[in-house]
Amino acid sequence: MKRRELFSSIARSSIRPTAPFEIKLQVEGGIEEHTDPLTLDDVLHLYRRLSYSVSMPDAQKQVGKTARQVVTQLLGPKDPPAPLRDVNFIKWRDPATGQMVDYTENPEGADLQAAFAIRSWWGNNYRRLSAWHTFESLRDPLSVERLAHFWVGHWTTEFSFDDQYSQPHTLYNQYLTFRKDRLGNFRDMALDITLDHAMLFYLGGWLNDAGRPNENYARELMELYTTGIGWYTEGDVEQAARVLTGWKVARFNDQPAPKGIYNTWFDARKHDTGAKEFMGVTIPARTADNNTEFQVRNEEVRELINIIFRARPEAVSRFIAGKVYMYFVYSSAAEIDRQFVADLAKVFRDSDFDLRELFLSLFISKHFFDPALRGAQIKTPMEYVIGLLKQLRFDDTEVAPIDSASWAGLMDQALFDPPNVAGWPGYRSWISTNTYPRRREFARKMIDTLTDARAMQLIKEMPDYEDVTKFVQSIVQYFLPLPVNETRLAFYKNTLLEGQPDYTWAEKLNQPASAARSLRALLKTLAVAPDFQLC
């Protein structure tokens, strides 16, 4: 798997033996359905990849069920439940005056003090947005937020880029679109994001006018979002840009906003009404009579997307199946299972690009449940932060979501702010001399925050927790993705018992402060193990 080099320096600093990172990844399972009843290890593996984490009692309830039953439950309904918290990023009540303040004013036309206040408010709202997402992820019992966040990294929009900012309210609305479309038809998602306010601003679509085309989004629609490189010509980019002319956004309250601030609208005067030739298909010219928002949206923009899917179905399906595989299964492009991805892509094509069918087929496959894939993936910062908070049974009343979101940023995954239009590079980039110490520090701080009551709750959720040997086995199974050898288990038990005999565990359980202190010591020891970074 070529992971040994990555963790060797880490491993040398620990007396604990490392997991067998040097073993070559050899997966035998294919696209066929995994029909065996799920074991506890199966369930934990599934939740780590699809839903950040799960409590041990909830995991045990899924043991014995089929993969199809559990995955269907985890994917949830097509229409997601509403967010638990609604947020307003447009107006804010000034605590000093009690007045509602409108932060849609254009800072370019304001005095210095007002301009500074407006830009500061954008930054505050960005942090509120990140905290809101962390809160929703912590409370999500399904996979809604996990899947939506995957699409954040696919249809990339940066909060800060060049010398500009995307207003947090537009990123919030875009994220709600990802939640809504996460299990729908990929064509519909492509249409929704093509005309999305945040995307129009980010890639300059709002500046794309007849006679003065902006080709940024037209190119990325194919290169980064649907087909991948090599499946379009420069002529296709030019013609797609012409199709997409005339769509506008109102970023500030001094700009035209026929549909209200932050809502996309169509300026017929700026649309190129001539015929377009895209991927060998003619999109007819139109007159002033049929140059309306409804008609252009459906007869040109929707048709543009339909042409991509009709003309390049294999490219689209392979590209998306490959990205899904690398995010949820194994991130090494050099070792990606091309046959499995091809089989998954065929399922996607045959379902007419239904995302639910894509995710269901992946997560119920024998390939996904192959033991070789466990512990094969480096946790993203979001997986690390949200996963650990869920495992420690924290909620937002005990850990501030805004602080947790900031930690993900310190680990190089600032929420809603990928480094560039290509998104986060992932894989080994998540572990560096800068980010690894921050991961360890975050884990230490969260474990120190664990109250005695929460610690006892976690202890009692482990099966057979009164038997110290079985308790250590369970806690290791819960926090680490791979089995460990007897030497490590003995080391962890010795850490928990502080070198005392096994019978002292019963005494500790009768003294919550003592048991909690021992658990925190064990968890800190687990957190510095190299395989704690894996899922």
C-alpha positions in Angstrom: 0.0 0.0 0.0 3.1 2.2 0.1 2.1 3.8 3.4 5.1 2.7 5.4 7.2 5.6 4.4 4.5 8.0 5.4 4.2 6.9 9.0 7.7 5.5 9.6 9.0 8.6 11.3 5.8 8.7 13.4 6.1 5.1 14.4 9.7 5.5 15.5 8.6 7.9 18.1 6.3 5.4 19.7 7.1 2.1 21.5 3.9 0.6 20.1 4.2 -1.7 17.2 2.7 -0.4 14.0 0.0 -1.9 11.9 1.2 -3.7 8.8 1.2 -0.6 6.5 3.7 -2.2 4.2 1.3 -4.9 2.9 0.3 -4.4 -0.7 -3.3 -3.7 -1.2 -4.9 -6.8 -2.6 -8.7 -6.7 -2.9 -10.6 -9.7 -4.1 -14.2 -8.5 -3.9 -16.0 -7.0 -6.8 -19.2 -5.1 -7.6 -21.4 -8.1 -6.6 -23.5 -7.6 -3.5 -22.1 -8.5 0.0 -24.9 -10.7 1.3 -23.3 -12.1 4.5 -24.8 -10.8 7.8 -22.7 -7.8 8.9 -20.2 -8.3 11.8 -19.4 -5.5 14.2 -16.2 -4.8 12.3 -18.2 -4.5 9.1 -20.6 -2.0 10.7 -17.9 0.1 12.1 -16.1 0.2 8.8 -19.2 1.2 7.0 -20.0 4.1 9.4 -16.4 5.4 9.4 -16.6 5.8 5.6 -20.2 6.9 5.1 -21.2 8.7 8.3 -18.1 9.8 10.2 -18.7 7.5 13.1 -21.4 5.7 15.2 -21.8 4.9 18.9 -21.0 1.4 20.0 -24.7 0.7 21.0 -26.0 1.8 17.7 -23.3 -0.2 15.9 -24.3 -3.3 17.8 -27.9 -2.9 16.7 -26.9 -3.2 13.1 -24.9 -6.4 13.6 -26.5 -9.3 11.7 -28.4 -7.2 9.2 -27.5 -7.1 5.6 -25.4 -4.4 4.0 -28.4 -3.4 1.9 -30.5 -2.9 4.9 -28.0 -0.8 6.8 -26.8 1.3 3.8 -30.4 2.0 2.7 -31.1 3.3 6.2 -27.9 5.3 6.3 -28.5 6.9 2.9 -31.9 8.0 4.1 -34.7 9.5 2.1 -34.0 11.4 -1.2 -35.4 14.6 0.4 -33.2 15.2 3.4 -34.6 16.3 6.8 -34.4 20.1 7.2 -31.3 21.4 9.0 -31.6 21.4 12.7 -30.7 25.1 12.8 -31.6 27.8 10.4 -29.2 30.6 10.0 -29.4 34.2 8.6 -26.3 35.5 7.0 -27.9 38.7 5.6 -29.1 40.6 8.6 -27.8 40.7 12.1 -29.1 42.3 15.3 -26.5 44.7 16.7 -26.5 43.9 20.5 -25.5 47.5 21.3 -28.4 49.1 19.6 -30.9 46.3 19.1 -31.3 47.3 15.5 -31.1 45.0 12.5 -28.1 45.7 10.4 -28.0 44.9 6.7 -24.6 43.5 5.5 -25.5 43.4 1.8 -24.0 46.9 1.3 -21.2 47.2 -1.2 -18.0 47.9 0.6 -16.5 49.6 -2.5 -19.0 52.4 -2.1 -18.9 52.7 1.6 -16.7 54.8 3.9 -13.6 53.1 5.3 -15.2 52.3 8.7 -18.3 50.8 7.1 -16.3 48.9 4.5 -14.2 47.4 7.3 -17.3 46.4 9.2 -18.8 44.8 6.1 -15.7 42.7 5.3 -15.4 41.8 9.0 -18.9 40.6 9.0 -18.2 38.3 6.0 -15.4 36.8 8.0 -17.6 36.3 11.0 -20.3 34.8 8.9 -17.9 32.4 7.3 -16.9 31.2 10.8 -20.6 30.9 11.7 -21.2 28.9 8.5 -18.4 26.5 9.3 -19.7 26.1 12.9 -23.2 25.5 11.6 -21.9 22.7 9.3 -20.0 21.1 12.2 -23.1 21.2 14.4 -25.2 19.6 11.7 -22.6 16.9 11.1 -22.4 16.1 14.8 -26.1 15.7 15.0 -26.7 13.8 11.7 -27.5 10.1 12.4 -27.5 9.4 8.6 -25.1 10.3 5.9 -26.7 13.6 4.7 -23.9 15.9 5.8 -21.1 13.5 4.8 -22.4 13.1 1.3 -23.1 16.9 1.0 -19.6 17.6 2.1 -18.2 15.3 -0.6 -20.0 17.5 -3.2 -18.5 20.6 -1.6 -15.1 19.2 -2.7 -16.3 18.3 -6.2 -18.3 21.5 -7.3 -15.7 23.7 -5.7 -16.4 27.3 -4.6 -13.9 29.1 -2.4 -14.8 31.5 0.3 -11.7 33.6 -0.3 -9.9 33.7 -3.7 -7.7 36.3 -5.3 -8.7 39.5 -3.5 -12.4 38.6 -3.3 -14.8 36.8 -1.1 -17.9 34.7 -1.7 -20.6 35.8 0.6 -21.3 33.1 3.2 -25.0 33.2 2.6 -24.4 32.1 -1.0 -22.2 29.2 0.2 -24.9 28.2 2.6 -27.5 28.2 -0.1 -25.2 26.2 -2.3 -24.7 23.6 0.5 -28.4 23.3 0.8 -28.5 22.4 -2.9 -25.9 19.7 -2.3 -28.0 18.3 0.6 -31.1 18.3 -1.7 -29.4 16.8 -4.7 -27.0 14.4 -3.0 -29.0 11.3 -4.0 -30.8 12.6 -7.0 -29.9 12.6 -10.7 -26.5 13.9 -11.5 -27.8 15.8 -14.5 -30.2 17.8 -12.2 -27.3 18.6 -9.8 -25.2 19.8 -12.8 -28.0 22.1 -13.9 -28.6 23.4 -10.3 -24.9 24.2 -9.7 -24.4 25.7 -13.2 -26.9 28.4 -12.4 -26.0 28.6 -8.7 -25.2 32.1 -7.4 -22.0 31.2 -5.6 -20.7 29.3 -8.6 -21.7 32.1 -11.1 -19.6 34.5 -9.0 -16.7 32.2 -8.3 -15.9 31.3 -11.9 -17.0 34.5 -13.5 -20.2 33.3 -15.0 -21.9 36.5 -14.1 -19.5 38.4 -16.4 -20.2 36.1 -19.3 -22.0 38.2 -21.9 -22.7 38.0 -25.6 -19.7 39.3 -27.5 -17.6 39.1 -24.3 -17.6 35.5 -23.3 -16.0 34.2 -20.1 -15.0 30.6 -20.6 -14.0 29.7 -17.1 -17.1 27.7 -16.0 -17.7 26.2 -19.5 -14.2 24.6 -19.3 -14.5 23.5 -15.7 -18.0 22.1 -16.2 -16.3 19.5 -18.4 -12.8 19.2 -17.1 -13.4 19.1 -13.4 -17.1 18.4 -12.9 -18.4 15.9 -15.5 -16.1 14.3 -18.1 -12.6 14.9 -17.0 -9.7 16.0 -19.2 -9.5 14.9 -22.9 -13.2 14.6 -23.7 -13.9 18.1 -25.2 -12.4 20.5 -27.7 -11.6 24.2 -27.4 -14.5 24.7 -29.7 -16.7 22.9 -27.2 -15.6 25.3 -24.5 -16.3 28.3 -26.7 -19.7 27.1 -27.7 -20.6 26.2 -24.1 -19.6 29.6 -22.9 -22.0 31.2 -25.5 -24.8 29.0 -24.2 -24.2 30.2 -20.7 -24.2 33.9 -21.4 -26.7 36.3 -19.7 -26.9 34.8 -16.2 -26.4 37.4 -13.5 -26.1 37.6 -9.7 -26.6 40.4 -7.3 -23.8 40.4 -4.8 -24.7 43.8 -3.1 -27.8 45.8 -2.6 -26.7 48.5 -5.1 -26.8 46.0 -8.0 -29.9 44.9 -10.1 -31.7 42.1 -8.3 -35.1 41.4 -10.0 -35.4 38.2 -7.8 -33.9 39.6 -4.7 -30.4 39.7 -3.3 -28.3 36.6 -3.9 -30.7 35.0 -6.3 -29.7 34.2 -9.9 -31.5 36.1 -12.7 -31.4 36.2 -16.5 -30.6 39.3 -18.5 -31.9 38.6 -22.0 -29.9 41.5 -23.4 -26.7 39.8 -22.5 -27.5 36.4 -23.9 -26.0 35.2 -27.2 -29.1 34.3 -29.2 -27.1 32.8 -32.2 -27.0 29.0 -33.0 -24.4 27.0 -31.1 -22.6 23.8 -32.3 -21.6 21.8 -29.2 -20.1 18.3 -29.3 -21.6 17.9 -32.8 -25.1 18.9 -31.8 -26.8 22.2 -32.9 -28.6 24.3 -30.3 -30.9 26.5 -32.4 -30.8 30.2 -32.6 -33.6 32.1 -30.9 -35.5 35.4 -31.4 -36.4 38.1 -28.9 -39.8 36.4 -28.5 -38.3 33.1 -27.1 -35.3 34.6 -25.4 -36.8 34.2 -21.9 -35.3 32.9 -18.7 -37.5 29.8 -18.7 -36.8 28.9 -22.3 -33.1 29.6 -22.2 -32.7 27.6 -19.0 -34.5 24.6 -20.4 -33.7 24.7 -24.1 -30.1 25.8 -23.9 -28.6 25.3 -20.5 -30.4 22.0 -19.7 -29.8 20.9 -23.3 -26.0 21.7 -22.9 -25.8 19.4 -19.9 -27.9 16.7 -21.6 -25.6 16.7 -24.6 -22.6 16.1 -22.4 -24.3 13.1 -20.8 -25.6 11.8 -24.1 -22.3 12.3 -26.0 -19.9 11.3 -23.3 -21.8 8.9 -21.0 -18.8 6.6 -20.4 -16.5 9.5 -19.6 -18.9 11.1 -17.2 -19.7 7.8 -15.4 -16.1 6.8 -15.1 -15.0 10.2 -13.9 -17.6 10.5 -11.2 -17.3 6.8 -10.1 -13.6 7.3 -9.8 -13.9 10.4 -7.7 -16.4 8.7 -5.4 -14.1 5.7 -5.1 -11.1 7.8 -4.2 -13.0 9.8 -1.6 -14.9 6.9 0.1 -12.8 3.8 -0.6 -9.1 4.4 -1.4 -7.4 7.6 -2.4 -4.2 6.4 -4.2 -4.7 7.1 -7.9 -1.8 4.8 -8.6 -3.5 1.8 -6.9 -7.2 2.5 -7.7 -9.0 -0.7 -8.7 -9.8 0.2 -12.3 -12.0 -2.8 -13.0 -14.2 -2.1 -10.0 -14.5 1.6 -10.9 -15.4 0.5 -14.5 -18.1 -1.8 -13.0 -19.4 0.9 -10.7 -19.5 3.4 -13.6 -21.6 1.0 -15.6 -24.1 0.8 -12.8 -24.2 4.6 -12.8 -24.8 4.7 -16.5 -27.4 2.0 -16.5 -29.3 3.8 -13.8 -29.4 7.0 -16.0 -26.9 8.7 -13.6 -28.8 8.1 -10.4 -26.6 9.0 -7.5 -28.5 6.9 -5.0 -27.9 3.9 -7.1 -24.2 4.8 -7.4 -23.7 5.1 -3.7 -25.9 2.1 -2.8 -24.0 -0.2 -5.3 -20.6 1.0 -3.8 -21.5 0.5 -0.2 -23.2 -2.8 -0.5 -20.5 -4.3 -2.7 -18.1 -7.2 -1.7 -15.3 -4.9 -2.8 -16.1 -2.3 -0.2 -16.3 -4.8 2.6 -13.0 -6.5 1.6 -10.8 -6.6 4.7 -7.9 -5.2 2.7 -9.6 -1.9 2.4 -9.9 -1.3 6.2 -7.4 1.1 7.5 -6.4 1.9 3.9 -7.6 5.5 3.9 -6.1 8.5 5.6 -8.7 10.4 7.5 -9.5 13.8 6.1 -9.5 16.6 8.7 -13.3 16.6 8.7 -13.3 12.8 9.3 -10.8 13.2 12.0 -12.5 16.0 13.8 -16.2 15.0 13.5 -15.4 11.3 13.8 -13.5 11.8 17.1 -16.1 14.1 18.5 -18.8 11.5 17.7 -16.8 8.7 19.2 -16.2 10.6 22.4 -20.0 11.2 22.5 -19.7 15.0 22.5 -22.4 17.3 21.4 -22.4 21.0 20.7 -23.2 21.9 24.3 -19.8 20.6 25.4 -17.6 21.4 22.4 -18.0 24.7 20.5 -18.6 23.9 16.8 -16.8 27.0 15.8 -13.6 25.8 17.5 -13.9 22.4 16.0 -14.3 23.9 12.5 -11.2 26.0 13.1 -9.3 22.8 14.0 -10.2 21.3 10.6 -8.8 24.5 9.0 -5.6 24.1 10.9 -5.3 20.6 9.5 -5.6 22.1 6.0 -9.3 21.6 5.3 -10.9 24.9 5.8 -14.6 24.3 5.3 -16.1 25.9 2.2 -12.7 27.2 1.3 -10.7 24.6 -0.8 -7.3 25.7 -2.0 -8.3 26.1 -5.6 -10.8 25.2 -8.2 -9.6 21.6 -8.2 -10.5 21.1 -4.6 -8.5 19.5 -1.8 -5.7 17.2 -3.2 -6.3 14.6 -0.4 -4.5 11.4 0.2 -1.0 11.9 1.7 -1.3 15.7 1.6 -3.4 15.4 4.8 -0.4 14.3 6.8 2.6 16.7 7.0 5.0 18.1 9.6 2.5 20.9 10.1 -0.8 19.0 10.2 0.2 15.9 12.1 1.1 17.7 15.4 -2.2 19.6 15.1 -4.1 16.4 14.8 -2.4 15.1 18.0 -3.0 18.4 19.8 -6.7 18.4 18.8 -7.1 14.8 20.0 -5.3 15.6 23.3 -7.5 18.6 23.9 -10.7 16.8 23.2 -9.8 13.9 25.4 -8.8 16.3 28.2 -12.3 17.9 27.8 -14.0 14.5 28.3 -15.9 14.8 31.6 -16.0 12.0 34.1 -19.7 11.5 33.3 -19.0 11.3 29.6 -16.1 9.0 30.2 -18.2 6.6 32.2 -20.9 6.7 29.5 -18.3 5.7 26.9 -16.9 2.9 29.2 -20.4 1.4 29.8 -21.2 1.5 26.1 -18.5 -1.1 25.4 -19.7 -4.7 25.5 -18.5 -6.6 28.6 -16.9 -3.5 29.9 -16.5 -5.0 33.4 -14.0 -7.5 32.0 -10.9 -5.3 31.6 -9.4 -7.5 28.8 -12.6 -7.4 26.8 -13.0 -3.7 27.5 -9.6 -2.9 26.0 -10.3 -5.1 23.0 -13.6 -3.3 22.4 -12.2 0.2 22.9 -9.4 -0.6 20.4 -11.8 -2.1 18.0 -13.9 1.1 18.2 -11.2 3.7 17.8 -8.8 1.9 15.4 -9.7 0.5 12.0 -7.5 -2.6 12.1 -6.9 -5.4 14.6 -3.8 -5.1 16.7 -1.5 -7.8 18.0 -1.4 -9.1 21.5 1.7 -7.0 22.4 -0.2 -3.8 21.7 -3.3 -5.0 23.5 -1.2 -5.8 26.5 0.4 -2.4 26.3 -2.9 -0.7 26.2 -4.3 -2.7 29.1 -1.2 -1.8 31.1 -1.8 1.9 30.3 -5.4 1.7 31.4 -4.5 -0.1 34.7 -1.5 2.1 35.3 0.6 -1.1 35.7 -1.8 -2.6 38.4 -3.4 -6.1 38.3 -6.5 -6.8 36.3 -8.7 -6.9 39.4 -8.1 -3.2 40.1 -10.4 -2.4 37.1 -13.4 -3.3 39.2 -12.2 -0.9 41.9 -11.8 1.9 39.3 -15.3 1.3 38.0 -16.6 2.0 41.5 -14.7 5.3 41.4 -15.8 7.3 38.3 -13.0 9.8 38.6 -10.4 7.1 38.7 -11.9 5.2 35.8 -12.3 8.4 33.7 -8.7 9.3 34.4 -7.5 5.9 33.2 -9.7 6.0 30.1 -8.3 9.4 29.2 -4.8 8.0 29.5 -5.7 5.1 27.3 -7.3 7.3 24.7 -4.3 9.6 24.5 -2.1 6.6 23.9 -4.4 5.4 21.1 -4.4 8.9 19.6 -0.7 8.9 19.0 -0.7 5.5 17.2 -0.2 5.8 13.4 -3.3 3.8 12.6 -5.4 6.3 14.6 -5.0 8.5 11.5 -6.6 5.9 9.3 -10.1 4.7 8.6 
